[in-house]
Amino acid sequence: MPPTEPTILRRTEQWLVLDKPAGWHTVSGRGDEPDVESWLRVRVPACSGLEEAGLTHRLDLPTSGCLLCATDEIIRQTLRDAMSGRGDTRIEKQYVARCGVGLPEQGAFDLYFTKRHRGSRKMTVSTQGNARALGRCTWTVLQRGSDGDVVEMELLGPGRRHMLRAGMAYLGHPLVGDALYGGANTNASPLLHARRLIINGLAVESPDPPWAICQR
């Protein structure tokens, strides 16, 4: 069964990786749903006094999986820099998603992601733009099924808001359940899971959710 609240997958003296459930916000003040920031302030004393409880990046409300948190403010800044591709710390980010059928077995995109007009939830995607808006990703199809293809994706460099969701929709293969970007089965949530973080060579993995097995 998927977790009903965050669990700690790995902890070191400087950071921890949580398994975030789908349906939880990353930071507080975003809505009526539970949030990881508040959970950390109660459950992890080392994080209670830190900005955003030590969180170094964010996952969307429907996205589950690996979420990195620092237990020291200096380390938090180091890890935030690493998430943006700066500094000496190397962080690799790998996801699994269910996408619309028909993707090539392997592929990549280099696309630019910018906010639309004020009040819009969607991101605009284009093939040209400012370097600060660039999002890069590679993918490999793991399984094919009549209800969508299960795809492993790796972010190359900094992530952008809705990058995987908007990027795959731009390519014509939106995530299953992603009504915002035209995915099939819009009564569900976008099927996206942060499967693995690799921090200076140390891999931390969240178990795949049940939807990552295709129905053939």
Buried (B, 14 or more C-beta within 10 A) or exposed (E): EEBEEBEEBBBEEBBBBBBBBBBBBBEBEEEEEBBBBBBBBEBBEBBEEBEBBBBBBBBBBBBBBBBBBBBBEEBBBBBBBBBBEEBEEEBBBBBBBBBBBEBEEEBEBEBBBBEEEEEEEBBBBEEEBEEEBBBBBBBEBBBBEEBBBBBBBBBBBBBBBBBBBBBBBBBEBBBBBBBBBEBBBEEBBBBBBBBBBBBEEEEBBBBBBEBBEBEE
